[in-house]
């Protein structure tokens, strides 16, 4: 760490290649093994399906450029929490931290649990509530690993991440060498589609994570030149990989076959290599989900620790176990909340637990993403004299476009989620619940203010 004017700043030690690899590693996760089927179900043609994935990459690059300016101008481990606090004050930052603890991170852990449960249940079912049972067991296991200490958490993360690459190579290879199934050439039956908005909700969920990677921009060598190169290079690589994987799905299963698939990677292998190879691809997918879940548990617990450190009402979360290097209380509470959400999803509809939990998180996530974009505009005026290592190109057009994207996705996640064929009522309940939990943070903040004044 370097210092200037009494402040501590990260050293610029990362090369352009280092940051590109970090971006690729963070963004590519388990979603590519699940979400393409849902995108296909909301795409009117193969061309539109592929264009949504290309658009997702372009949208991500636009957002990442905005985050690069924020992260390099305000190098702080708090990320969005710090930006929102500086731009809008303590009240809004409390709501963001509360949302991460109760909706965004815990909801993500829950829908990843259902994701894993859906895949495992297709091979080894555990009864009527199989997906939920697998989800709860996984949350308990990963939480316990991280409570034991950060070294175990890091070891698990390195193991899980390495398997994702093998799974992706397998899927792309099948697309190149495999024979299309009858569904791949069948015409799509006419159907009522919720529209492009819902497809983009799932596409951008697969691209999620680039906002975390932008935080390392302050540690990049020659940032004025390399920030744009690293973000565009990294997210372009992710976009190319996603296009190849989705082309593989499309060439073998066809758009209709993808739309009808609940576990698309398993169906891909079943249609080409046969049922006996399904457990093998499931093994890769399970490790991909474990990687994403473990990373979410690690980062989520640390933002919960910050909530407890900064606000007295959650002071019990601000405890750090020095010998383990982890916020044990924050980890335990996060695991408990995620399990409660799994139980809620199970009670609403265990068959659509994944979709319900995506709906639970999406509106709240996009609301705060929008605020982070607005914070760039606010802080340009509020801190006009502050030096900026990197300035977003075409200001203010680029951040305005990012804010409009976020507003569109917020509207889509609220409106279209109620129009999902067959499961709209369940997903709608998830979306309403997520918004209500966010609003609950307002009286909690008022209570915290009262406590702090005493």
N, C-alpha and C positions, 0 to 999 in steps of 0.2 A: 504494500500500500504506500502511495506517495502522499505528501501533505502540501497544502498551500493555504495561507491565511487561516491557519488553525483547523482547516477541514481535512478530512482523510478522503483520498480518492483512489480508486483502483488503478494499478499499474497497467500499462498497455503492453501486454505480453503475448496476446493471441495473434496468430497469423491469419491471413485471409482464408486459407484452407481449413484451419482449425475451426473458425466460426461457421463456415459452410457445413462442415461435418456435424457441428453442434446443432445447427438448425435442422438438418435432415434427420438426425437422431431423435430430436425432441418431437418433431411434427409427426413422423411416420409411426403409427402405433396400431392398435387393434382395430380401429374403425374401418379400415380398408377391407377387413374380412367380414364385415357385417352390413355396413351402410349402403354399398352399391345396390343391393336388392331393393332397399327402400327408395333410393333415388330412381331406380328403373320403374318402380310402381307409380311414380309421379312424373314420368317423362312421356311425352306423346310420341317420340320417335327416337331411333338410335342416335341420330345426329344431335338432337336436343340433349340426350343423355350425356354424350361425350362433351358437348359444349358447356354443360353445367360444371363439369370437373375442370375444364380449362378456365372458366369464369371464376371458380373457387380459388384457383391459384393466383389469378390476377388481383382479385379482391384482397387476398392475403398479403400480396406484395404491397398494395396501397396502404393497408393498415400497418404493416411492419415498418414502412418508411416513417409513418407518424410516430410509432413507438420508438423508433431509433432516435429521433430528435429528443423525445421526452427522457429516454433512458440515458443518453449521453450528456444531456444538459443537467439532469438531476440523478446522478448515479447513486441509487439507494436500493437496498435489498427489498424494500417494501413494494417496489413496482407500482402497480395501479393504485394501491392503497396510499402511497406517498403522493402520487400525482393528483389524485382526487382530493386528498387532504389539503394540499397546497392551493389548489384551484378553487375549491368549494367550501373548505372549512371542516371542522371537527365532526359536525353532525353527519354530513354525507359520507365521510370516511368511516364513521361508525357503522352506518347502514351497509357499506360495502363489505366491511369485515364481518358483520353479522350475516350478510348474504352468503359469503364464502363458507362460513361455518355451517349454516343451516340449509343452504340451497345448492350453491354452485359446486363446491368440492364434494360435499356429502352426497348430493344427488348424482354427481358423476361417478362416485364410488359405487352407488347403488345400481345405476344402469349398466356399469361395467360388470357388476356381479351378476345381473340378469343375463347379460351377453354371454358370459362364461357358462352360466347355468343352462342357457338354451343349447349351446354346442355340446356340452357334456351330457345333457339329458337325451340328446338324439342318439347317443351310443349306450350310455349307462343310466337309464331313468331311475329315479328314486321315489316314484309315486306321483300323485296328483300335483304336488307342490315342489316338484324336483328342481326347477330353475331357482326358486327362492331358497331352497335348502342349500344348494351349491353356492349361491351368492353369500349367504350368511356364514357358511363354513370358511369361505375364502377371505371375507372381511375379518373374521376372527383370527385366522392364521397370519395374514399379512400385518395386521395391527400388532399381534403378539411379537412378530419378528422385529418390528420397528421399535417396540417398547424395550426389547432386549438391548438395543443400541444402534447407533447410526452405522457402525461398521457392518453389522449384519444386513441392515437395510440396503447399504451400498453394494454389498456382495450379491444380494438377491437381484438388485437392479441390473448389474452387469451381466448376470447369467440370463435373465429374462430377455434383455435387449438383443443379445447375440442371436437368439433363435428367430426373431422377427425376420431377419434377412433371409434365412433359409426358407421360411414360409413364402415370402414374396417371390423369390427366385423360382420356387416350385410352381406357384400359380402362373407366373409369366411363361414358364417352360411348357406347362400344359396347354396354354393358349396357342403356342407356336407349333407344338407337335400333335396336339389332340385332334379328334374328329368331332365336328359339331353334332349336337343332339338334334332330334326333330324339332324341338322348341326353338332352335336357333334360326330356322328358316320359316317357321310358322308365322302367319300374319297375326298381328295383335288384335284381339277383340276390342270393339269400341267400349269405352268406359268413361265414367265421369271422373275427371282428374281435379284434385285440389289446386293444381297450378304450379308454376315455377317456384313460388316462394317456399313451399314445403320441401321440394327437392333440394333447394339451396340450404335449408336448415340442416339437412343431413350431410350435404357436401361440405359445408363449412365446419360441421362438427368433426369430420374426418381431417380437416386441415388445422384443427385446433392445436394450440401449443406454441405457435410462432411468437405470440406476445411474451412468453416466458424467455424465448431465445433472444429477443431483442435486448434484454437486460445486459447481455455480455458485451454490448457495443462499446461501453466505456472502457473495456479492457482490450480493445482491438488496436493493433499497430496501424499507424497512419489512418486514423478513423475518417478524416475528411474525404479520402478516396475510397476506402475499403468498406465503409458501412453499407453504402448502396450496392457495391459489388457482392458483398457477402449475403445480403438479404435477397437480392434478385437471383444470385447464383444458387443459394440454398433452396429457396422456394421454387425456383425453376426446376431444380433437380427433383424435388418432391412432386411437382406437377407432372413431370415426365414419367416418373415411377407410377403415379396414380393413373395416368392415361394408359400406360402399358398394362397394368393389372386389370383395369376396367375393360380394355380391349379384349383381354384374355377371357374374362367372364362373358362378355358379349358374343365373342366368336364361338364359344362352346354352347352356352345356354340360350342365347338370344335374349331380346328385351323382355319378351313374355315369360320365358323361363326364369329370368332373374327376378321379375316382379312377383312371381309366385313362390320364390324361395325365401325361407326364413333363415337358413344357415347356408349362405351362398357358396362359401369355399368348400364345404362338405359336398354340396350338390355338384360342384364342378368336378371334384375328384371322383364322385360316384358315377358321373356320366362318362368319364374317360378311362380312368384306371380301374374302376370297379369298387364294390362295397368294402373289400378287404383292406383297401388303402385309406379308407375314411378315418380310422383311428390315428393314422400317421399325421394327416393334415390337421386333425383335431389337436394333436399334441403341440404342433407349432402354434396354432391359434390360441390355445390355452396359455402358453408362455407369453404370447403377445399381449393378451389381456392382463396377465399377471404383471407384466412390465408396466403397462399403463396405469393399472390400479396402484401398484407400489409407488410409482412416482407421484401420483395424485395424493396418496396418503402422506408421503413425506412432505410435500409442499403445503398441503392443506393444514397439517398439524402445526406448521411453523407460522402460518398466518393466524391461526387460532391463538398461538402463544403471544403474538403481537397484540391481538385484541385484548387478551388478559393483562398484558403489560401496560397498555395505554388507557384502559377503561376499568374503573374500579368494580363495576357491576359484574364483570367477568374476571376479576382479579385472581380467582382460583386457577385459571388457565395459564397465568403468567409464571409458571414454575418450571424450572429446567433441571433435569437430573444430570448433574455434571459428569458422573462416572460413565453414564451411558451415552451422553451427548445428545439427548432427546428430550422434548417436552412431553413427559409421560402422561400427565393429566389431559393435555390437549389431544394427544393420540387416543386415549381411552374414550373421551367424550365424542370425538369424531367418529370412532368406530361404532359407538352406541347409537348415534344419530343415524348413521348410514344403515344400520340394521333395522332401526325403526322405519326408515323409508322403504327398505325391502319389504317389510311386513305390510306397510300401507299399499305398496304396489301389488303385493300378493292378494290383499283383501279386495282391491279394486278389480284386478284381473291378472292372474298369474300368467296367462297366455300372452299378455301384452305388457308385461312388467317393464321391459326395456323401453318401449315407446312411451309409456306413462312417465317414467323417470326422465327421459329426454325432454318431454313436455314440461315437466316440473322445473327443470333447470333453464330451458332456453329463453323464456321471456326475461328472467332476471339477469341472466348472463349478458344478453344483448343490450339491456338497459344500461348496465355499468360499462360495457364496451363503448356505447355511445357517449357516456359521460367522460370516459378517458379521451376520446377524440375531441370533445368540446374543451377539455382541459388544456389541450395544446393551443387552441385559439385564445383561451383565457390567459394562459401563462405567457404567451407572446406579448400581451399588453401589460400584464401585471408585473412581469420581470423583463421589461423591454431592454434594460441595460445589461442583462446577464449574458456572458459569452456563451456561444453555442458551438460546440465542436462540429456538429452536423446540423444543417437546416433542411427541412423537408423540401424537396423540389416542388416548384410551381405553387408555393404558398400564396394565398390561402386555398387555392383550388383543391389540392390533394387532400388536406384534412376535411374540407367540406364534403368531398366525394365520400370519404371514409365515414363521416357522420351520417350521410344519407344512406349508405349501405347498411349501417347499424340500425337506423330507423326502419328501413325496409325489412330487415331480418327480425326486428322486434315486432313489427306489425304481422309479419308472416308467422312467427312462432306463436302469436296469440290467435290470429284469425284462422289460418289454415289448419292449425292443429285440431280444431273442432270438426274439420271436414274430412279427416282421415276415414276412408271407407272401412266399415265394419267396426273400427275401434275408436272412432272419433269421440264417443261419449267418455271412454276411459281416459284418453289422452287429455281431453278437455278438463276432466277432474284434476289431473296432475298439474296442468297449467294454472288452474285456479288456486290450487293448494300452494304452489310455489309463490304466487303473487301475494297471497294472504300471509304467508310466513315472512316475506319481505316487509310487508306493512307492519307486522308485529314488532319489528325493530324500532319503530318510531316511539311507542311508549317506553320501550326498554332504554332508549337513549335519554328520554326525559327523566326516567328514574335515575340513570347514571349521573345526569347533571345535578339532580337533587342531592345525591350521595356526595358528589365532589364538592358541593358548596358547604357541607357540614364541617 
